[in-house]
Amino acid sequence: MDSSSPSVLTDEKEPPRGPLLERRQELTEALAASPYDLILYLERAVVHSHLAYPDLAAGDAYRALLLADEVRDESFEYHDQAKAALRGYRTIPCPEVLNHGCLVDDLGQIVDGEDIEAAGEYFILANIASVRCFQVLSLSLLLCGCLKSALSFCERGLAMVAHNRELHEIKGYIEQVARRRLRKEPDEPIEINNLPDRGVVRREVYPWSTHEPDRFSKESLSFLNNQLAKMAPKCEVKVSNLPVLADGESSTDGVDIISTCNQLGLFAKQDIGPGESVLEEYSLLTANNRHKESTCDACGTELPPLQSHSKAVSCPECYDTIFCDEFCFAKAQEQYHPAVCDKDVDSIAKDPDARDIDESLYLLLLARLLAMSTHQDIHPLEVKEIKYIWGDFVSVSLNDVDGSITDEPPPEWTLPFSFKYNVEIPLHILEKMDIDIYATLDKHDLWVFNTAYAKFRGTASARKNPRDGRPDVAAVHPFWCLANHDCNPNVTWEWGGRMVLWARDSRVVGNQPGGIKAGEEILNHYCDVNLPVQQRREWAQGSLGGWCMCQRCRDEAVKPTNGFKEHAAS
């Protein structure tokens, strides 16, 4: 590690991973029993930091910061609970958590000039905790690569305690990294609005998760095939052997033998002719990022003309929510809509800036998933539309670092992350849904959001608005995405309320005849197969976490082609 780079949150040697995981579990159980205890959140943030999960540390510190606000303001919803949770603590409990970076020396500033006794012990403790939250948030977000948010929290902390040593050190690290990334001279000023605010974090099945099914078990395959029979009677779900995604330029391009892994896939049980329908799937896991767009709230299809004889149906409780027909209205009432009905969530993340379009759609898919989970009273990762999707996870051992991480995320970390879309707005959406974000930590912890995002990326499909070409509607169709990606697919697709897969009339490579023989795997395409190999692989790096290693990509990487001219769904 570069001597000029920050440690995780402490200069002490990191404890072994096993005891840290045990301590994390103890703190998580303690939070279940005392969900408004900001000190427990800060303790868990430190453990997450030692485990090299800076994103999860930031999530815990942010919840602790919100609870500190609750303690200070009697008008806040959870004031009494947050204050009661501090009973029994001394002014500076858990010195290894709070007394960091000379917080005690800042006590006069923390009290904000008031007499310490008059301010009250809880008020003082909340202020001390807030400073620690700003320290954890700013350094953790720096380690994730979210420089703008990191500097924002750092400056908020310095506004509270202007001479805090650790916050000044962290600000120096942020500015150092910012100058390097923006290619600025050492004495050039840093404009916060110009800083990058999107980073990457670990993309994995977390060691404590109990919600990832054995996707290859007889029970899983039986469930999936029973569901599939209704939408793709000529297909079945089986285990498929796929090439492993590469980290970047691969020496195995042009080599016949490469690393492979097992995943689920769709296979033809019978011959399927060119142009024949393969699958027709309906999903309610959809998102629309236009505030006043004429699309069905349930399935995302264009609404019929809103005339007196229209089939469109408005929700009787929130009239602005419209469904394309009685079927979609009934399905929405059954699976998600009561959780958000008349809850003022419709405008969140709508009509985003062009740079935020993709992130807004992923966020709104998460919002729909949370509504489905809440209404169906199940854990978000147990919702059947997402449960069996593989999120292109990297093994925990490959994601691990040696007890400290540099000021840039390791290359093995591939899950896009931002404070705004992964932490702040999801919690805001839950609060709008009248959900207690503290009492429901087991369902709404940050690692749950991250897991859902990992499953969405690379599997969600999007539709572009014909007026401006911007993606404005997205959906997750779990069986469509079980058909694995290949840049020489034997099917193509169209989404308009229902996802339809049909056999191609001809293949992309060599213009070979289309159709699928019994026993062959259904090969789907998640990106535009007209793109050159470099652009296809860059797409795969961003969405799937690595370079595509299908036969076509490997062949074209060795011997570039001029590409192919065809229409492809995107």
C-alpha positions in Angstrom: 0.0 0.0 0.0 1.2 3.5 -0.9 2.4 5.3 2.3 0.4 8.3 1.3 -2.9 6.3 1.1 -5.4 6.1 4.0 -5.9 3.0 6.0 -9.4 1.6 6.3 -10.3 3.5 9.5 -7.5 2.8 11.8 -3.7 2.4 11.8 -3.9 -0.8 14.0 -3.3 -4.2 12.5 -6.6 -5.7 11.2 -8.1 -8.6 13.3 -8.6 -12.0 11.5 -11.6 -12.2 9.3 -13.4 -15.0 11.2 -13.7 -13.1 14.5 -14.8 -10.0 12.6 -17.6 -11.9 10.9 -18.6 -13.2 14.3 -18.6 -9.7 15.8 -20.6 -8.4 12.8 -23.2 -11.1 13.5 -23.3 -10.2 17.2 -23.8 -6.5 16.4 -26.5 -7.3 13.8 -28.4 -9.3 16.4 -28.0 -6.5 18.9 -29.5 -4.0 16.3 -32.4 -6.3 15.9 -33.0 -6.1 19.6 -32.2 -2.3 19.8 -32.8 -0.9 16.3 -32.4 2.8 17.2 -29.0 2.5 18.9 -26.6 4.7 16.9 -23.6 3.5 18.8 -24.2 -0.1 17.6 -24.4 1.2 14.0 -21.0 2.9 14.5 -19.5 -0.2 16.0 -20.7 -2.2 13.0 -19.4 0.4 10.6 -15.9 -0.1 12.1 -16.3 -3.9 11.7 -17.4 -3.5 8.1 -14.4 -1.3 7.5 -12.0 -3.9 8.9 -13.7 -6.5 6.7 -13.0 -4.2 3.6 -16.7 -3.3 3.0 -16.3 0.5 2.9 -19.8 0.8 1.3 -21.4 -1.1 4.1 -19.5 1.0 6.6 -20.8 4.2 4.9 -24.3 2.8 5.1 -24.1 2.1 8.8 -22.5 5.5 9.5 -25.3 7.2 7.6 -28.0 5.5 9.6 -26.1 6.5 12.8 -26.0 10.1 11.5 -29.7 10.1 11.0 -30.3 8.7 14.5 -28.1 11.4 15.9 -30.4 13.9 14.3 -33.3 12.1 15.9 -31.7 12.5 19.3 -31.2 16.2 18.9 -34.7 17.1 17.6 -37.7 16.4 19.7 -40.0 16.8 16.7 -38.5 13.9 14.8 -40.4 10.6 14.5 -37.9 8.4 16.3 -36.6 10.9 18.9 -37.8 9.1 21.9 -36.6 5.7 20.7 -33.2 7.0 19.7 -32.7 8.9 23.0 -33.8 5.9 25.0 -31.3 3.7 23.2 -28.5 5.8 24.6 -29.5 5.3 28.2 -26.8 3.4 30.0 -24.0 4.8 27.9 -21.5 7.2 29.3 -20.7 10.5 27.6 -18.1 8.8 25.4 -19.0 5.1 25.2 -16.9 2.6 23.2 -13.8 4.7 23.0 -12.4 2.6 20.1 -15.5 3.7 18.2 -16.1 7.3 19.2 -12.8 8.6 20.7 -11.0 8.7 17.4 -9.1 11.5 15.8 -9.0 13.6 19.1 -12.8 13.9 19.4 -12.4 14.7 23.1 -10.3 17.8 22.2 -13.2 19.0 20.0 -15.7 18.7 22.8 -16.1 22.5 23.2 -16.9 22.9 19.5 -19.2 19.9 19.5 -21.3 21.5 22.2 -21.4 24.5 20.1 -20.5 27.0 22.8 -23.2 26.0 25.2 -22.6 24.9 28.8 -22.0 21.2 28.7 -24.3 20.5 31.6 -27.1 22.6 30.1 -26.7 21.0 26.7 -27.5 17.6 28.2 -25.6 14.4 28.0 -27.6 12.9 25.2 -27.2 16.0 23.0 -23.4 16.0 23.6 -23.2 12.3 22.8 -25.2 12.8 19.6 -22.8 15.5 18.5 -19.8 13.4 19.2 -21.3 10.5 17.3 -22.1 12.8 14.4 -18.4 13.8 14.1 -17.4 10.2 14.0 -20.1 9.5 11.4 -18.6 12.2 9.2 -15.2 10.7 9.6 -16.4 7.2 8.6 -18.6 8.4 5.8 -16.0 10.6 4.2 -13.2 8.0 4.3 -15.4 5.1 3.4 -16.8 6.9 0.3 -13.3 7.9 -0.7 -12.3 4.2 -0.7 -15.4 3.4 -2.8 -14.4 6.0 -5.4 -17.2 8.5 -4.6 -15.2 11.6 -4.2 -17.9 14.2 -4.4 -20.0 12.6 -1.6 -16.8 12.0 0.4 -15.8 15.6 0.3 -19.3 16.8 1.1 -19.5 14.8 4.3 -15.9 15.8 5.2 -16.8 19.4 4.9 -20.0 19.0 6.9 -17.9 17.5 9.7 -15.4 20.3 9.5 -18.2 22.8 9.7 -19.0 21.2 13.0 -15.5 20.7 14.4 -13.2 23.0 12.4 -9.9 21.7 13.8 -10.6 17.9 13.8 -7.3 16.3 12.9 -8.7 13.2 11.2 -11.2 15.1 9.1 -8.4 17.4 7.8 -6.3 14.3 7.0 -9.2 12.7 5.1 -9.9 16.0 3.2 -6.2 16.0 2.2 -6.5 12.4 0.9 -9.7 13.3 -1.1 -8.0 16.3 -2.7 -4.9 14.3 -3.5 -6.9 11.6 -5.3 -9.1 14.2 -7.0 -6.1 16.1 -8.4 -4.6 12.9 -9.7 -7.9 11.8 -11.4 -8.7 15.3 -12.7 -5.0 15.8 -13.7 -4.7 19.0 -11.7 -1.5 20.6 -10.4 -0.9 20.3 -6.6 -1.8 23.9 -5.9 -5.0 24.0 -8.2 -8.3 24.4 -6.3 -10.7 21.5 -6.2 -14.3 22.3 -7.3 -16.6 19.8 -5.5 -19.2 19.7 -8.3 -16.5 18.5 -10.8 -15.5 15.4 -8.7 -16.5 11.9 -9.7 -19.2 10.4 -7.5 -19.6 6.9 -8.9 -17.3 4.1 -7.6 -17.3 0.3 -7.5 -17.6 -2.1 -4.6 -17.6 -5.8 -4.0 -20.0 -7.9 -6.1 -20.5 -11.1 -4.1 -22.8 -13.4 -2.2 -22.2 -12.0 1.2 -20.9 -14.5 3.7 -23.8 -13.9 6.0 -26.5 -14.1 3.4 -29.1 -16.9 3.8 -31.2 -15.9 0.8 -29.2 -17.2 -2.2 -30.8 -20.5 -3.2 -29.0 -23.6 -4.5 -29.9 -22.8 -8.0 -28.8 -26.3 -9.3 -30.8 -28.3 -6.7 -33.6 -30.6 -7.8 -36.1 -28.4 -5.9 -34.9 -25.2 -7.6 -35.0 -26.8 -11.1 -38.4 -28.3 -10.4 -39.8 -24.9 -9.3 -38.3 -23.1 -12.3 -39.5 -25.7 -14.8 -43.0 -25.7 -13.4 -43.1 -21.9 -13.9 -41.5 -22.0 -17.3 -44.0 -24.5 -18.7 -46.6 -21.8 -18.8 -44.6 -19.4 -20.9 -42.1 -21.6 -22.9 -43.6 -25.0 -23.4 -40.8 -26.2 -25.7 -38.0 -25.2 -23.3 -36.6 -26.4 -20.0 -34.2 -25.0 -17.4 -30.9 -27.0 -17.1 -27.4 -26.4 -15.9 -25.2 -24.8 -18.6 -21.4 -24.7 -18.9 -20.3 -21.1 -19.8 -17.0 -19.4 -20.4 -15.8 -17.3 -17.4 -15.8 -13.6 -17.9 -12.3 -12.1 -18.3 -10.9 -9.2 -16.2 -9.7 -7.5 -19.3 -7.7 -8.2 -22.4 -7.3 -12.0 -22.4 -4.4 -14.2 -23.6 -7.0 -16.9 -24.2 -8.6 -15.2 -27.2 -8.0 -17.6 -30.1 -7.4 -20.5 -27.7 -9.8 -23.4 -27.8 -9.6 -24.3 -24.1 -10.7 -21.6 -21.6 -12.0 -21.5 -18.1 -15.7 -22.3 -17.7 -18.3 -22.2 -14.9 -21.8 -23.7 -14.4 -24.9 -21.5 -14.6 -28.5 -22.1 -15.3 -29.7 -21.9 -18.9 -32.7 -22.5 -21.2 -32.6 -25.5 -23.5 -34.9 -26.5 -26.3 -36.9 -29.7 -25.5 -38.2 -29.8 -29.1 -37.1 -28.4 -32.4 -38.0 -24.7 -32.8 -38.3 -23.3 -36.3 -37.0 -20.0 -37.5 -39.3 -17.1 -36.5 -41.2 -19.4 -34.0 -42.0 -18.0 -30.6 -39.7 -19.4 -27.9 -40.9 -17.6 -24.7 -43.6 -15.2 -23.7 -43.2 -13.7 -20.2 -45.1 -11.2 -18.2 -43.4 -9.3 -15.3 -44.4 -6.7 -12.8 -40.8 -5.9 -11.9 -40.7 -2.8 -14.1 -39.7 0.8 -13.8 -40.5 4.1 -15.6 -38.3 7.2 -15.1 -40.7 9.7 -16.9 -42.9 11.5 -14.4 -45.9 12.0 -16.6 -45.4 9.4 -19.3 -48.4 7.4 -20.7 -47.3 4.0 -19.6 -48.9 1.3 -17.6 -47.7 1.4 -14.0 -47.6 -2.4 -13.8 -46.2 -3.8 -17.1 -44.6 -0.7 -18.6 -46.4 -0.9 -21.9 -47.9 2.2 -23.7 -51.4 3.0 -22.4 -54.3 2.9 -24.8 -55.9 6.2 -25.6 -57.7 7.6 -22.5 -61.1 7.9 -24.0 -64.6 7.0 -22.7 -64.3 3.4 -24.1 -60.6 3.0 -23.1 -59.5 -0.2 -21.4 -57.2 1.8 -19.1 -57.9 1.7 -15.4 -57.0 4.3 -12.8 -56.3 3.4 -9.2 -59.4 4.6 -7.2 -57.1 5.8 -4.3 -54.3 7.5 -6.4 -55.8 8.7 -9.7 -52.5 9.5 -11.4 -51.6 5.8 -11.3 -53.0 4.2 -14.5 -52.9 0.6 -15.7 -53.4 -0.5 -19.3 -56.4 -2.8 -18.4 -58.1 -4.7 -15.6 -55.7 -7.5 -15.7 -52.7 -5.3 -14.9 -54.6 -3.5 -12.3 -55.6 -6.7 -10.6 -52.0 -8.0 -10.8 -50.7 -4.8 -9.3 -53.1 -4.9 -6.4 -52.2 -8.5 -5.8 -48.4 -8.1 -5.9 -47.2 -4.6 -5.1 -49.4 -1.5 -5.5 -51.0 -1.2 -2.0 -47.5 -0.7 -0.6 -47.0 2.5 -2.5 -50.6 3.6 -3.1 -51.0 7.3 -2.4 -47.6 7.4 -0.7 -46.1 10.3 -2.8 -43.3 8.2 -4.3 -44.2 8.7 -7.9 -41.9 11.7 -8.5 -38.7 10.2 -6.9 -35.9 9.7 -9.5 -38.2 10.7 -12.4 -37.1 12.9 -15.4 -33.3 12.5 -14.5 -30.4 14.2 -16.2 -29.0 12.3 -19.1 -26.0 11.1 -17.1 -28.3 9.5 -14.5 -30.8 7.7 -16.8 -29.4 4.2 -16.2 -29.0 4.7 -12.5 -32.5 6.0 -12.1 -34.0 3.0 -13.8 -32.0 0.6 -11.6 -33.1 2.6 -8.6 -36.8 2.4 -9.6 -36.5 -1.3 -10.2 -35.2 -1.6 -6.6 -38.2 0.6 -5.5 -40.6 -1.8 -7.2 -38.9 -4.8 -5.6 -39.2 -3.2 -2.2 -42.9 -2.5 -2.8 -43.4 -6.2 -3.9 -41.5 -7.4 -0.9 -43.5 -5.2 1.5 -46.9 -6.0 0.2 -46.1 -9.8 0.0 -44.5 -9.6 3.4 -41.3 -11.5 2.3 -37.6 -10.6 2.2 -36.7 -8.7 -1.0 -34.3 -11.4 -2.0 -37.0 -14.0 -1.7 -39.3 -12.3 -4.3 -39.5 -15.0 -7.0 -38.9 -12.5 -9.8 -35.3 -12.0 -8.5 -34.5 -15.0 -6.2 -33.0 -17.3 -8.9 -31.2 -14.7 -10.9 -27.4 -14.9 -10.7 -25.7 -11.5 -10.2 -22.4 -12.3 -11.8 -20.9 -12.5 -8.3 -17.2 -12.7 -7.6 -16.0 -15.1 -4.9 -15.5 -13.5 -1.4 -11.8 -14.7 -1.4 -11.1 -12.8 -4.7 -12.8 -9.7 -3.4 -10.8 -9.7 -0.2 -7.9 -7.4 0.4 -5.0 -7.7 2.9 -6.4 -5.7 5.7 -6.0 -2.3 4.1 -7.1 -0.8 0.8 -5.7 2.0 -1.2 -7.5 5.1 -2.2 -8.9 3.5 -5.3 -11.1 0.3 -5.3 -9.4 -2.9 -6.3 -10.0 -4.1 -9.9 -11.8 -7.2 -8.6 -14.6 -4.9 -7.3 -17.1 -4.5 -10.2 -20.4 -3.4 -8.7 -21.2 0.2 -9.6 -21.9 2.2 -6.4 -22.9 5.7 -5.4 -24.0 7.1 -2.1 -27.1 8.8 -3.7 -28.5 5.7 -5.5 -27.3 2.9 -3.2 -27.9 4.5 0.2 -29.7 7.8 0.4 -32.6 7.5 -2.0 -33.5 3.9 -1.3 -33.9 4.8 2.4 -35.9 7.9 1.4 -38.2 5.7 -0.7 -38.8 3.4 2.3 -39.6 6.3 4.5 -42.1 7.5 2.0 -43.7 4.1 2.1 -44.1 4.6 5.9 -41.5 1.8 6.6 -39.4 2.1 9.7 -35.9 1.8 8.2 -34.4 0.8 11.6 -36.9 -1.8 12.7 -36.7 -3.5 9.3 -32.9 -3.7 9.0 -33.0 -7.4 8.3 -34.9 -6.7 5.0 -33.5 -3.3 4.2 -29.8 -3.5 5.0 -27.4 -2.0 2.4 -26.0 -5.4 1.4 -29.6 -6.4 0.4 -29.8 -3.4 -1.9 -26.4 -4.2 -3.4 -27.4 -7.8 -4.0 -30.5 -6.7 -5.9 -28.5 -4.2 -8.0 -26.0 -6.9 -8.9 -28.9 -9.1 -10.1 -30.5 -6.2 -12.1 -27.3 -5.2 -13.9 -26.9 -7.3 -17.0 -30.3 -8.9 -16.8 -32.7 -5.9 -16.8 -33.9 -4.9 -20.3 -34.7 -1.3 -21.2 -36.9 0.3 -23.9 -36.0 3.6 -25.5 -38.5 6.4 -25.9 -39.1 6.9 -29.7 -39.2 10.7 -29.3 -35.7 11.3 -27.9 -34.0 7.8 -27.9 -33.5 7.9 -24.1 -34.2 4.7 -22.1 -37.3 5.4 -20.0 -38.8 2.0 -19.2 -36.9 -1.0 -17.8 -38.0 -4.5 -16.5 -36.6 -7.7 -15.1 -38.0 -10.8 -16.8 -36.4 -13.7 -14.8 -36.9 -16.4 -17.3 -35.8 -14.3 -20.3 -32.5 -13.6 -18.5 -32.1 -17.3 -17.8 -31.4 -17.6 -21.5 -27.6 -16.8 -21.4 -26.0 -14.1 -23.4 -24.0 -14.8 -26.5 -22.9 -12.4 -29.2 -24.0 -15.0 -31.9 -27.5 -15.6 -30.5 -30.0 -18.0 -31.9 -33.0 -15.9 -30.6 -34.0 -12.3 -30.6 -36.5 -10.4 -28.5 -39.0 -7.7 -28.2 -40.6 -6.2 -25.1 -43.9 -4.5 -25.1 -45.9 -5.4 -21.9 -44.7 -9.0 -22.4 -41.2 -10.2 -23.2 -41.3 -12.3 -26.3 -38.3 -14.4 -27.5 -38.4 -16.0 -30.9 -35.9 -18.0 -33.0 -33.8 -15.9 -35.4 -34.3 -16.4 -39.1 -30.5 -16.5 -39.4 -27.5 -16.3 -37.2 -25.2 -13.2 -36.9 -22.0 -15.0 -37.7 -21.8 -16.3 -41.3 -25.5 -15.7 -41.9 -26.2 -19.3 -41.1 -29.8 -20.6 -41.0 -31.9 -19.9 -37.9 -33.9 -22.3 -35.8 -33.0 -24.3 -32.7 -32.7 -28.1 -32.5 -33.9 -30.1 -29.6 -31.2 -30.2 -26.9 -29.6 -27.0 -28.0 -29.2 -24.1 -25.6 -31.2 -20.9 -26.1 -28.6 -18.2 -26.7 -29.9 -14.7 -25.9 -28.3 -11.3 -26.4 -28.3 -8.6 -23.7 -26.5 -5.9 -25.8 -26.6 -4.7 -29.4 -24.8 -7.5 -31.3 -24.1 -5.0 -34.1 -21.4 -3.3 -32.0 -17.7 -4.0 -32.5 -16.1 -6.5 -30.2 -14.4 -3.9 -28.1 -17.7 -2.0 -27.4 -19.5 -5.3 -26.6 -16.9 -6.2 -24.1 -16.9 -2.8 -22.5 -20.7 -3.2 -22.1 -20.2 -6.6 -20.5 -17.5 -5.1 -18.2 -20.0 -2.5 -16.9 -23.1 -4.7 -16.7 -21.8 -8.2 -16.1 -18.5 -7.4 -14.3 -16.1 -8.8 -16.9 -15.3 -9.1 -20.6 -17.5 -11.4 -22.7 -15.7 -14.6 -23.7 -18.2 -16.1 -26.1 -16.7 -17.7 -29.2 -17.6 -14.8 -31.5 -15.8 -12.2 -29.2 -12.7 -14.4 -28.9 -12.6 -14.9 -32.6 -13.1 -11.2 -33.5 -10.6 -10.1 -30.9 -7.9 -12.1 -32.7 -9.1 -11.2 -36.2 -11.3 -8.0 -36.1 -14.2 -7.8 -38.5 -16.1 -4.9 -40.0 -19.2 -5.8 -37.9 -22.6 -6.9 -39.1 -25.5 -4.9 -40.3 -28.8 -6.0 -38.7 -31.5 -4.8 -36.4 -31.1 -5.9 -32.8 -33.2 -5.3 -29.8 -31.4 -3.2 -27.1 
